[in-house]
Amino acid sequence: MKPIAGVFAHMLFAIGIVGTVLLAVPVLGGSAAYAVGEALKSPTGLKRKPMEAKAFYATIAVATLIGLGLISRPSIRSRRSIGAPSSMVSWLCL
């Protein structure tokens, strides 16, 4: 990518990775919610209200929080190299 993007290649790559993660978290949460709802034989679907499909929406919330926690956790590399509070910040600083 460096011949095309030049000195901004690292930044462009970091933005692409962050964008991919931001797309993947809700997709994985939604698919997990459908699987849990079907396994528990409870109502599923985004057309239903949260009070109708409690297990479905609870699974989406928990999966999203776990995904966000994994994204924002400090990595060993970021603590050693630049002291960034999260691995996402260290990606953007590289």
Backbone as ProteinMPNN parsed JSONL, in Angstrom:
{"seq_chain_A": "MKPIAGVFAHMLFAIGIVGTVLLAVPVLGGSAAYAVGEALKSPTGLKRKPMEAKAFYATIAVATLIGLGLISRPSIRSRRSIGAPSSMVSWLCL", "coords_chain_A": {"N_chain_A": [[0.809, -1.204, 0.0], [2.101, 1.149, 0.4], [3.278, 2.329, -1.965], [1.018, 3.413, -3.173], [-0.495, 4.866, -1.225], [1.455, 6.218, 0.13], [3.042, 8.013, 2.742], [0.857, 7.849, 4.344], [-0.008, 5.251, 4.487], [0.006, 3.492, 6.716], [-1.914, 4.708, 8.368], [-4.181, 4.572, 6.753], [-4.501, 1.801, 6.578], [-5.0, 1.226, 9.295], [-7.435, 2.562, 9.695], [-9.034, 1.07, 8.002], [-8.992, -1.446, 9.311], [-10.205, -0.801, 11.785], [-12.716, -0.005, 10.839], [-13.614, -2.441, 9.784], [-13.838, -3.969, 12.114], [-15.815, -2.515, 13.455], [-17.964, -3.077, 11.821], [-18.146, -5.837, 12.093], [-18.761, -6.453, 14.788], [-21.602, -5.823, 15.4], [-22.798, -7.579, 13.547], [-21.931, -10.145, 14.302], [-22.975, -10.186, 16.893], [-25.734, -10.055, 16.351], [-26.129, -12.449, 14.884], [-25.45, -14.314, 16.831], [-27.49, -13.782, 18.643], [-29.787, -14.606, 17.253], [-29.202, -17.355, 17.113], [-29.138, -18.106, 19.856], [-31.746, -17.42, 20.605], [-33.274, -19.146, 18.979], [-32.367, -21.613, 19.946], [-33.316, -21.54, 22.566], [-35.945, -21.546, 22.028], [-37.376, -19.169, 21.994], [-38.984, -16.015, 21.148], [-37.64, -14.351, 18.302], [-36.005, -11.751, 16.432], [-35.639, -8.577, 14.864], [-37.872, -7.113, 14.381], [-39.556, -7.459, 16.464], [-40.563, -6.176, 19.672], [-38.413, -5.165, 22.403], [-39.411, -6.173, 24.883], [-40.875, -8.357, 24.091], [-39.046, -10.137, 22.994], [-36.942, -10.937, 24.922], [-34.622, -12.559, 25.476], [-33.367, -12.511, 23.011], [-32.682, -9.753, 22.554], [-31.153, -9.323, 24.845], [-29.001, -10.999, 24.389], [-27.868, -9.754, 22.151], [-27.04, -7.353, 23.358], [-25.186, -8.266, 25.308], [-23.282, -9.599, 23.688], [-22.38, -7.449, 22.142], [-21.231, -5.808, 24.108], [-19.167, -7.5, 25.0], [-17.679, -7.687, 22.638], [-16.92, -4.969, 22.285], [-15.414, -4.687, 24.586], [-13.281, -6.401, 24.044], [-12.147, -5.098, 21.882], [-11.266, -2.669, 22.969], [-9.477, -3.275, 24.959], [-6.371, -2.97, 26.715], [-3.329, -3.68, 25.085], [-0.379, -5.717, 25.341], [1.704, -4.849, 23.735], [1.033, -2.145, 23.166], [1.207, -1.001, 25.682], [3.91, -1.209, 26.244], [5.187, 0.1, 24.095], [4.087, 2.755, 23.342], [2.527, 3.521, 25.433], [-0.225, 3.712, 25.2], [-3.724, 3.93, 26.042], [-5.442, 2.08, 24.899], [-5.582, -0.619, 22.543], [-6.624, 0.14, 20.106], [-6.061, 2.841, 19.911], [-3.296, 2.707, 19.755], [-3.0, 1.499, 17.261], [-3.81, 3.558, 15.573], [-1.822, 5.381, 16.077], [0.461, 4.291, 15.065]], "CA_chain_A": [[0.0, 0.0, 0.0], [2.918, 2.346, 0.503], [3.425, 3.055, -3.236], [-0.215, 4.123, -3.523], [-0.912, 5.803, -0.172], [2.615, 6.96, 0.62], [3.281, 8.037, 4.182], [-0.406, 7.608, 5.034], [-0.377, 3.847, 4.332], [-0.307, 2.926, 8.028], [-3.167, 5.29, 8.829], [-5.237, 4.008, 5.918], [-4.678, 0.42, 7.007], [-5.626, 1.247, 10.624], [-8.837, 2.955, 9.524], [-9.708, -0.096, 7.425], [-9.146, -2.465, 10.35], [-11.214, -0.313, 12.734], [-13.996, -0.086, 10.147], [-14.0, -3.849, 9.717], [-14.253, -4.38, 13.458], [-17.093, -1.881, 13.756], [-18.994, -3.803, 11.078], [-18.242, -7.232, 12.539], [-19.348, -6.588, 16.126], [-23.059, -5.995, 15.385], [-23.184, -8.758, 12.768], [-21.727, -11.324, 15.145], [-23.953, -10.113, 17.978], [-27.047, -10.406, 15.814], [-26.198, -13.876, 14.553], [-25.473, -15.045, 18.103], [-28.813, -13.592, 19.235], [-30.709, -15.511, 16.561], [-28.893, -18.728, 17.506], [-29.585, -18.312, 21.239], [-33.212, -17.374, 20.607], [-33.79, -20.386, 18.399], [-32.04, -22.715, 20.858], [-34.205, -21.434, 23.726], [-37.317, -21.533, 21.504], [-38.015, -17.907, 22.357], [-39.168, -15.156, 19.975], [-36.454, -13.653, 17.802], [-36.217, -10.838, 15.319], [-35.554, -7.146, 15.14], [-39.209, -6.522, 14.26], [-40.233, -7.583, 17.767], [-40.174, -5.205, 20.697], [-37.518, -5.789, 23.385], [-40.128, -6.917, 25.927], [-41.364, -9.597, 23.501], [-37.903, -11.018, 22.714], [-35.942, -10.543, 25.924], [-33.371, -13.304, 25.293], [-32.765, -12.044, 21.757], [-32.062, -8.447, 22.759], [-30.116, -9.455, 25.877], [-27.829, -11.591, 23.733], [-27.24, -8.699, 21.341], [-26.37, -6.418, 24.268], [-24.014, -8.914, 25.914], [-22.286, -9.828, 22.637], [-21.816, -6.155, 21.778], [-20.34, -5.381, 25.199], [-17.968, -8.336, 24.957], [-16.902, -7.247, 21.481], [-16.313, -3.669, 22.581], [-14.376, -4.913, 25.592], [-12.115, -6.99, 23.392], [-11.525, -4.083, 21.022], [-10.66, -1.564, 23.709], [-8.583, -3.703, 26.037], [-4.964, -2.619, 26.465], [-2.495, -4.8, 24.662], [0.977, -5.668, 25.905], [2.532, -4.042, 22.85], [0.755, -0.719, 23.29], [1.698, -0.529, 26.978], [5.36, -1.102, 26.196], [5.737, 0.968, 23.07], [3.724, 4.173, 23.417], [1.734, 3.789, 26.618], [-1.599, 4.057, 24.836], [-4.713, 3.275, 26.895], [-6.126, 0.994, 24.225], [-4.899, -1.092, 21.354], [-7.121, 0.883, 18.964], [-5.304, 4.091, 19.847], [-1.949, 2.407, 19.294], [-3.08, 1.271, 15.814], [-3.887, 4.84, 14.902], [-0.582, 6.127, 16.292], [1.579, 3.693, 14.326]], "C_chain_A": [[0.849, 1.265, 0.0], [3.121, 3.052, -0.843], [2.188, 3.868, -3.618], [-0.536, 5.21, -2.503], [0.241, 6.614, 0.394], [2.761, 6.871, 2.128], [2.017, 7.762, 4.993], [-0.848, 6.147, 4.959], [-0.761, 3.219, 5.665], [-1.654, 3.43, 8.541], [-4.343, 4.72, 8.046], [-5.542, 2.564, 6.308], [-5.387, 0.358, 8.365], [-7.1, 1.615, 10.534], [-9.637, 1.799, 8.941], [-9.963, -1.182, 8.446], [-10.226, -2.043, 11.347], [-12.606, -0.372, 12.104], [-14.511, -1.508, 10.051], [-14.505, -4.343, 11.06], [-15.617, -3.787, 13.798], [-18.245, -2.502, 12.972], [-19.215, -5.2, 11.634], [-18.952, -7.377, 13.874], [-20.87, -6.709, 16.079], [-23.519, -7.218, 14.595], [-23.037, -10.021, 13.603], [-22.698, -11.344, 16.32], [-25.339, -10.514, 17.523], [-27.171, -11.879, 15.487], [-26.204, -14.735, 15.816], [-26.852, -14.939, 18.759], [-29.852, -14.486, 18.567], [-30.47, -16.958, 16.978], [-29.382, -19.027, 18.918], [-31.108, -18.327, 21.312], [-33.832, -18.64, 20.055], [-33.53, -21.574, 19.322], [-32.964, -22.722, 22.075], [-35.681, -21.466, 23.339], [-38.091, -20.292, 21.97], [-38.137, -17.035, 21.108], [-37.87, -14.443, 19.588], [-36.863, -12.68, 16.716], [-36.182, -9.39, 15.74], [-36.897, -6.448, 14.987], [-39.966, -6.565, 15.583], [-39.723, -6.512, 18.719], [-39.291, -5.921, 21.727], [-38.233, -6.581, 24.481], [-40.693, -8.242, 25.408], [-40.238, -10.615, 23.328], [-36.749, -10.669, 23.645], [-34.603, -11.241, 25.72], [-32.629, -12.821, 24.054], [-32.017, -10.727, 21.976], [-30.987, -8.483, 23.852], [-28.842, -10.046, 25.279], [-27.117, -10.576, 22.862], [-26.457, -7.745, 22.242], [-25.094, -7.019, 24.852], [-22.922, -9.127, 24.876], [-21.62, -8.526, 22.212], [-20.858, -5.658, 22.854], [-19.056, -6.207, 25.233], [-17.076, -7.921, 23.793], [-16.219, -5.917, 21.715], [-15.21, -3.789, 23.625], [-13.112, -5.492, 24.989], [-11.396, -5.981, 22.507], [-10.716, -3.097, 21.854], [-9.724, -1.994, 24.834], [-7.139, -3.325, 25.713], [-4.189, -3.862, 26.037], [-1.107, -4.633, 25.257], [1.856, -4.766, 25.05], [2.282, -2.551, 23.045], [1.244, -0.172, 24.628], [3.203, -0.331, 26.949], [5.832, -0.013, 25.252], [5.367, 2.439, 23.258], [2.875, 4.509, 24.631], [0.303, 4.165, 26.321], [-2.6, 3.313, 25.716], [-5.456, 2.141, 26.216], [-5.372, 0.602, 22.971], [-5.377, -0.345, 20.119], [-6.358, 2.188, 18.813], [-3.903, 3.819, 19.335], [-1.932, 2.1, 17.803], [-3.048, 2.602, 15.08], [-2.598, 5.629, 15.032], [0.589, 5.546, 15.524], [1.721, 4.336, 13.026]], "O_chain_A": [[0.365, 2.337, -0.362], [3.138, 4.282, -0.869], [2.294, 4.887, -4.301], [-0.818, 6.348, -2.877], [0.01, 7.611, 1.079], [2.623, 5.8, 2.718], [2.092, 7.475, 6.188], [-1.977, 5.839, 5.341], [-1.749, 2.489, 5.741], [-2.442, 2.657, 9.087], [-5.387, 4.42, 8.624], [-6.703, 2.158, 6.36], [-6.277, -0.47, 8.561], [-7.926, 1.03, 11.235], [-10.781, 1.57, 9.333], [-11.037, -1.782, 8.454], [-11.075, -2.856, 11.712], [-13.57, -0.75, 12.77], [-15.706, -1.755, 10.216], [-15.502, -5.063, 11.124], [-16.473, -4.469, 14.361], [-19.391, -2.454, 13.421], [-20.342, -5.695, 11.648], [-19.684, -8.347, 14.07], [-21.402, -7.641, 16.681], [-24.53, -7.829, 14.941], [-23.927, -10.872, 13.607], [-23.191, -12.407, 16.699], [-26.044, -11.235, 18.23], [-28.195, -12.498, 15.774], [-26.881, -15.761, 15.868], [-27.327, -15.901, 19.363], [-30.704, -15.061, 19.244], [-31.424, -17.71, 17.176], [-29.974, -20.079, 19.159], [-31.69, -19.16, 22.007], [-34.808, -19.15, 20.605], [-34.386, -22.446, 19.462], [-33.349, -23.786, 22.559], [-36.559, -21.421, 24.2], [-39.278, -20.356, 22.289], [-37.462, -17.292, 20.111], [-37.11, -13.995, 20.446], [-37.952, -12.786, 16.151], [-36.634, -9.023, 16.825], [-37.049, -5.305, 15.418], [-40.906, -5.798, 15.793], [-38.605, -6.014, 18.586], [-39.401, -7.134, 21.905], [-37.691, -7.577, 24.96], [-40.96, -9.151, 26.195], [-40.452, -11.816, 23.495], [-35.712, -10.169, 23.209], [-33.556, -10.597, 25.782], [-31.401, -12.733, 24.054], [-30.845, -10.611, 21.618], [-30.011, -7.737, 23.776], [-27.736, -9.634, 25.63], [-25.887, -10.539, 22.836], [-25.33, -7.372, 21.917], [-24.051, -6.367, 24.889], [-21.751, -8.865, 25.152], [-20.418, -8.505, 21.949], [-19.786, -5.141, 22.539], [-17.976, -5.666, 25.471], [-15.859, -7.815, 23.945], [-15.048, -5.758, 21.372], [-14.2, -3.087, 23.561], [-12.003, -5.122, 25.375], [-10.17, -6.01, 22.399], [-9.601, -2.733, 21.479], [-9.232, -1.15, 25.583], [-6.737, -3.36, 24.55], [-4.386, -4.952, 26.574], [-0.713, -3.529, 25.633], [2.664, -4.003, 25.58], [3.234, -1.771, 23.085], [1.651, 0.987, 24.711], [3.719, 0.606, 27.558], [6.771, 0.719, 25.566], [6.257, 3.287, 23.328], [2.537, 5.674, 24.838], [-0.326, 4.868, 27.112], [-2.345, 2.171, 26.098], [-6.05, 1.308, 26.901], [-4.618, 1.396, 22.41], [-4.612, -0.202, 19.164], [-6.043, 2.595, 17.695], [-3.366, 4.612, 18.561], [-0.947, 2.407, 17.131], [-2.342, 2.753, 14.084], [-2.304, 6.468, 14.18], [1.605, 6.217, 15.343], [2.607, 3.974, 12.252]]}, "name": "protein", "num_of_chains": 1, "seq": "MKPIAGVFAHMLFAIGIVGTVLLAVPVLGGSAAYAVGEALKSPTGLKRKPMEAKAFYATIAVATLIGLGLISRPSIRSRRSIGAPSSMVSWLCL"}
